[in-house]
Amino acid sequence: MASDPDFVEYVCDQLGGAGRITSRKMFGDYAVYCEGKVVALVCDNQLFVKPTAAGRAVIGKPVEAPPYPGAKPHFLIDDELDDRDWLTTLVRATHAELPEPKPKKPKAAKARRE
């Protein structure tokens, strides 16, 4: 089941205190970015935050589950989804620990057919 765009918008609004939050649709579900870093996934209308030591310190004992079949476990956020301040703290901590995204390689010019 794909995620509902209204749910993704709600999640992004809840995370807004952490910085510039954006989302991108990927294979029917969504990646959630904070300041250009993927910090979470929204799959089947559930929020999965990337696992980090800093995030674990904020959560305590997280519920972990894979966001999709074959994925590594992420922190599944359920009861705290309505707690904007707590989510801001979690996403800021997660963002701080994640590496900067690798710069994209420039696309090669298409060869001219003659």
N, C-alpha and C positions, 0 to 999 in steps of 0.2 A: 504494500500500500504506500503510495506516495504521500508526502507531507502536504498539508493544507497551507497555501500561501498566507492566509490570515494568521495561522499559528506561528509561522516563521516571522511575520511582521511583529507579532506580540513578543516573541523571544528577543528579537533585535531591539525592540523598544525597552524591554526589561534590562538588557545589557548596556544600554546607551550611556550609563554613567561611567563605564570603563574606558571610553574613548570613542573614536570613529568606528562604528559598527556597520558592516555591510554583509550581505549574503549573496550567494551565487548558487543557482540551481545546477545540480549535478546528478544525472541519472535518476531523476524523479525526486530526489531529496536535496538537501542544501548544505553547503559549507558556510560557516559563520566566521567572519574575519573581524579582528580587532586591530586597527592601525596596520592593516595589510598582512597580518599573520592569521593563519587558520587556527582558531582557538576551540572551535566546537563544530559539531555536525547536528543537523536536525534530520532525523530519520523516523518515519512512521509517526510523526507528531510527538516525538520525544527528543529532549535535549541531551546530547552526549558531549561532555567537555573532555578535551585532550588530557590524558593523565600526566601530571607533573608532581614532583615532590612538594612544591609550593602549594599546588592545588589540594593535594592530600592533607597538608597541614591546615588548610582552611576548612576542609570538609570533616576531617577526623577519620571516620570509618566510612569510606564511600561505597556505594553500590556500584559495582562494575559490570558492564555488559558490552558485547560487541554491537556497534550501531547497525551493522549489516553482516550477513553471513561471510565468514572468512576474515573479518576485520579483527584487529587487536582490541581488547577491552578498553573502553573509555569510562569516565565517571558519568553515570546516569543520574540526571537531576530531575527529581520528581516533586517532592513536597516543598522544596525551596524555590520553585519556579516563580512564585508570586512575591518573593522577598527580594526586591530590587537592590537594596543595599548589600545584602549577602552575595548576590550574583555579581555585583560590581567588584566586590573584594575578591571573589574567586577568579573572575576573568582577568583582573589586573595582575593577580599573582601568577596565573597561568601564562599570560602574555609576556610577563617579565622573564620567565624561565625559557620560553621557546626561542630558538635561533631565528635570526633574520632570514626572510625568504631569499633564496638564491636569485640573483638577477636573471631575467629572461634573456635568452640569446636572441639577437636580432634575426628576423626571418630572412632567409636567403632570397634574393631576387629570382623570379622565375626565369628560366632560360628561354630565350627567344627561339621559336621554331622557324627554321628557314627552309 
